């Protein structure tokens, strides 16, 4: 639940994988730390330099931020180059949460790599020609969107239907989830439904 904030010192153990090393990546890491117990972070980026700078900044800030009651410390931060397919696959397969924060037009990883129960935030793409994830992943997920316009982005092209039919795995808008009108994860938790993961597309 978005409202179940971890308390400092509570059991940690989740793995967060972030694609990209810019401001969007930084902000997602920091926000997710407040709503989930993250002990391991993997930064996947095209170049090593920017990823190293992000890693160093996060470690430095954590050393000086001892007053937070919700932001749990990340004790293990590693880097994978996007060109290292084996390393990227290993990271994605171990992820509990994935955040994609890039401007790519080519999916970053195969949709069958994330394990069942994984949650994905997709925030980098914003045009019909951009996509960070493939159709295979979208079809495995319960999908939550921020606005109806998100359906025009390349990542969700497979969900558009003639006549405006709404696919069963598109459950609605994040605003409705935040006020409790809909719940993300009910299809995923139903073994007979087929949705294995959850995906929020911004």
MIKOL-950241 format. One record per residue (C-alpha): y, z, x; residue in three letters. Coordinates in pm, 1 decimal, decimal comma. Example, Ala and Ser with C-alpha at 12.3 -4.5 7.8 and 13.67 -1.06 7.14 Angstrom:
<sites>
         c2         c3         c1   resn
     -450,0      780,0     1230,0    Ala
     -106,0      714,0     1367,0    Ser
</sites>
This chain:
<sites>
         c2         c3         c1   resn
        0,0        0,0        0,0    Unk
      354,5      -72,8      118,0    Unk
      447,0      282,7       25,8    Unk
      172,3      459,7      220,5    Unk
      365,0      518,0      539,7    Unk
      167,9      662,6      831,1    Unk
      264,1     1000,3      968,5    Unk
      316,1     1034,8     1339,0    Unk
       -1,4     1156,6     1503,1    Unk
     -227,9     1026,3     1227,1    Unk
     -536,6      827,9     1320,0    Unk
     -446,2      488,5     1462,0    Unk
     -664,6      192,7     1527,3    Unk
     -540,2     -127,5     1366,5    Unk
     -489,7     -444,5     1568,7    Unk
     -176,8     -654,6     1511,0    Unk
     -159,3    -1012,7     1641,6    Unk
      182,5    -1177,4     1646,1    Unk
      241,3    -1546,9     1710,4    Unk
      582,5    -1597,5     1868,3    Unk
      801,3    -1377,5     2085,7    Unk
     1150,1    -1416,5     1939,5    Unk
     1358,7    -1198,7     1707,9    Unk
     1133,0    -1258,4     1406,1    Unk
      833,5    -1141,1     1608,4    Unk
     1017,7     -834,2     1733,6    Unk
     1134,4     -732,3     1386,1    Unk
      791,7     -782,0     1232,5    Unk
      627,2     -566,1     1495,4    Unk
      876,9     -285,6     1440,7    Unk
      857,1     -302,9     1060,7    Unk
      478,4     -313,2     1052,9    Unk
      468,2       -5,5     1277,8    Unk
      633,2      187,7      994,7    Unk
      376,9       94,0      729,1    Unk
       50,8       72,5      927,3    Unk
     -110,4      259,3     1214,0    Unk
     -104,3       -2,5     1489,6    Unk
     -263,1       93,7     1819,4    Unk
     -317,6     -253,6     1965,8    Unk
      -75,9     -546,0     1975,8    Unk
     -150,4     -898,2     2097,2    Unk
      146,8    -1131,0     2148,1    Unk
       53,2    -1501,2     2138,3    Unk
      319,1    -1737,1     2270,6    Unk
      357,5    -2082,3     2424,3    Unk
      522,5    -1941,7     2738,8    Unk
      453,3    -1622,9     2931,7    Unk
      811,5    -1529,2     3021,6    Unk
      944,2    -1459,2     2673,2    Unk
      627,2    -1275,3     2575,6    Unk
      651,2    -1053,9     2883,9    Unk
     1012,8     -967,7     2801,8    Unk
      917,0     -870,5     2447,4    Unk
      631,3     -655,4     2575,0    Unk
      853,1     -476,2     2826,3    Unk
     1121,8     -413,5     2564,6    Unk
      873,8     -267,8     2315,3    Unk
      719,2      -37,5     2574,3    Unk
     1060,8       76,1     2697,2    Unk
     1189,0      147,7     2345,9    Unk
      876,5      343,0     2257,2    Unk
      922,6      568,3     2558,2    Unk
     1269,3      662,6     2436,9    Unk
     1193,6      677,3     2063,5    Unk
     1023,2     1010,7     2013,2    Unk
     1194,6     1119,6     1690,8    Unk
     1042,5      875,2     1442,8    Unk
      816,2     1039,1     1185,8    Unk
      656,6      711,5     1076,8    Unk
      666,1      465,9     1367,6    Unk
      333,1      510,3     1541,7    Unk
      318,8      420,9     1912,8    Unk
      136,8      106,5     2023,8    Unk
      -70,8      206,5     2322,7    Unk
     -220,6     -132,8     2408,4    Unk
       -3,1     -445,7     2433,3    Unk
     -145,9     -768,9     2572,4    Unk
      -40,2    -1133,5     2587,8    Unk
     -227,7    -1455,9     2518,2    Unk
      -95,6    -1804,0     2584,2    Unk
     -127,9    -2033,6     2282,8    Unk
     -293,6    -2292,2     2506,7    Unk
     -580,6    -2049,7     2578,4    Unk
     -793,7    -2130,6     2272,8    Unk
    -1072,1    -1889,2     2362,1    Unk
     -826,9    -1603,9     2413,1    Unk
     -642,2    -1684,0     2091,2    Unk
     -965,8    -1699,3     1894,9    Unk
    -1077,2    -1362,6     2033,8    Unk
     -743,8    -1209,0     1933,4    Unk
     -745,0    -1358,8     1583,0    Unk
    -1104,6    -1257,2     1516,7    Unk
    -1023,6     -896,1     1605,5    Unk
     -696,2     -878,3     1407,8    Unk
     -641,8     -651,9     1109,7    Unk
     -292,1     -795,4     1058,8    Unk
     -151,6    -1129,4     1177,6    Unk
      215,3    -1230,3     1175,0    Unk
      312,3    -1591,5     1242,2    Unk
      677,2    -1629,9     1342,7    Unk
      695,8    -1978,8     1495,3    Unk
      846,9    -2316,6     1404,8    Unk
      531,1    -2518,3     1462,5    Unk
      417,0    -2817,1     1257,2    Unk
       54,3    -2768,4     1365,8    Unk
     -162,7    -2474,3     1250,3    Unk
     -181,8    -2203,2     1516,4    Unk
     -547,6    -2112,5     1464,7    Unk
     -846,9    -2208,7     1255,9    Unk
     -862,5    -2062,0      909,6    Unk
    -1219,1    -1940,0      948,5    Unk
    -1131,0    -1718,7     1247,8    Unk
     -969,5    -1416,6     1073,5    Unk
    -1221,6    -1156,9      964,6    Unk
    -1261,2    -1059,8      597,8    Unk
     -999,0     -801,8      503,2    Unk
     -735,7     -938,5      741,0    Unk
     -376,7     -962,7      614,5    Unk
     -147,7    -1245,1      729,5    Unk
      232,6    -1266,3      711,7    Unk
      361,0    -1623,1      749,0    Unk
      735,6    -1637,8      808,4    Unk
      809,3    -1916,0     1057,8    Unk
      768,4    -2239,8      862,2    Unk
     1022,5    -2346,0      601,5    Unk
      988,7    -2722,6      540,1    Unk
      715,5    -2945,0      391,0    Unk
      630,9    -3071,4      740,3    Unk
      600,2    -2730,3      907,0    Unk
      285,3    -2523,5      890,3    Unk
      151,9    -2228,4     1085,0    Unk
     -179,0    -2194,4      901,0    Unk
     -431,5    -2444,2      767,2    Unk
     -569,1    -2505,5      418,0    Unk
     -893,7    -2328,5      503,3    Unk
     -710,1    -2001,3      556,7    Unk
     -494,4    -2034,6      245,0    Unk
     -802,3    -2103,2       34,5    Unk
     -967,5    -1785,6      170,3    Unk
     -670,2    -1570,1       70,8    Unk
     -497,6    -1403,5     -215,9    Unk
     -146,7    -1545,4     -175,0    Unk
      183,5    -1368,8     -238,9    Unk
      516,5    -1552,4     -202,8    Unk
      879,9    -1442,7     -181,0    Unk
     1018,5    -1721,8     -402,7    Unk
      870,3    -2015,8     -591,5    Unk
     1029,5    -2245,2     -332,2    Unk
      773,4    -2119,6      -80,3    Unk
      525,4    -2355,0     -247,9    Unk
      721,1    -2647,0     -102,5    Unk
      644,3    -2536,5      255,1    Unk
      363,6    -2714,3      440,1    Unk
      149,0    -2400,9      466,1    Unk
      102,8    -2386,4       89,8    Unk
       78,8    -2758,3       15,1    Unk
     -285,5    -2715,4      -87,4    Unk
     -181,0    -2483,4     -372,5    Unk
       37,4    -2738,8     -550,1    Unk
     -132,1    -2877,1     -860,2    Unk
      -46,9    -3165,5    -1088,5    Unk
      104,1    -3045,9    -1411,9    Unk
      214,7    -2716,7    -1257,8    Unk
     -124,1    -2547,4    -1286,1    Unk
     -127,7    -2216,8    -1098,1    Unk
     -429,2    -2170,6     -867,7    Unk
     -621,0    -1847,7     -917,9    Unk
     -555,5    -1718,8     -566,8    Unk
     -175,3    -1743,3     -603,7    Unk
     -104,1    -1404,6     -753,9    Unk
      274,7    -1405,6     -773,5    Unk
      602,1    -1293,8     -616,1    Unk
      650,1    -1008,9     -369,8    Unk
      917,3     -856,8     -595,2    Unk
      656,3     -807,3     -867,4    Unk
      423,0     -645,2     -615,5    Unk
      692,9     -408,5     -491,9    Unk
      763,0     -277,9     -842,4    Unk
      392,5     -248,0     -921,8    Unk
      356,1     -529,5    -1173,1    Unk
       88,6     -699,4     -962,6    Unk
     -138,6     -572,1     -687,6    Unk
     -227,2     -760,2     -371,8    Unk
     -587,7     -725,5     -263,0    Unk
     -774,1     -696,7     -592,5    Unk
     -942,7    -1036,0     -554,9    Unk
    -1019,3     -966,4     -189,9    Unk
    -1185,9     -637,9     -278,8    Unk
    -1399,3     -804,8     -548,0    Unk
    -1707,4     -932,2     -365,4    Unk
    -1776,0    -1183,9     -641,0    Unk
    -1433,1    -1347,3     -633,7    Unk
    -1429,1    -1536,4     -303,7    Unk
    -1089,1    -1432,0     -165,4    Unk
    -1157,2    -1260,4      166,4    Unk
     -806,4    -1205,1      304,6    Unk
     -447,6    -1164,8      189,3    Unk
     -152,1    -1386,2      282,7    Unk
      220,0    -1331,9      229,3    Unk
      429,5    -1644,4      271,3    Unk
      802,5    -1601,7      315,4    Unk
</sites>
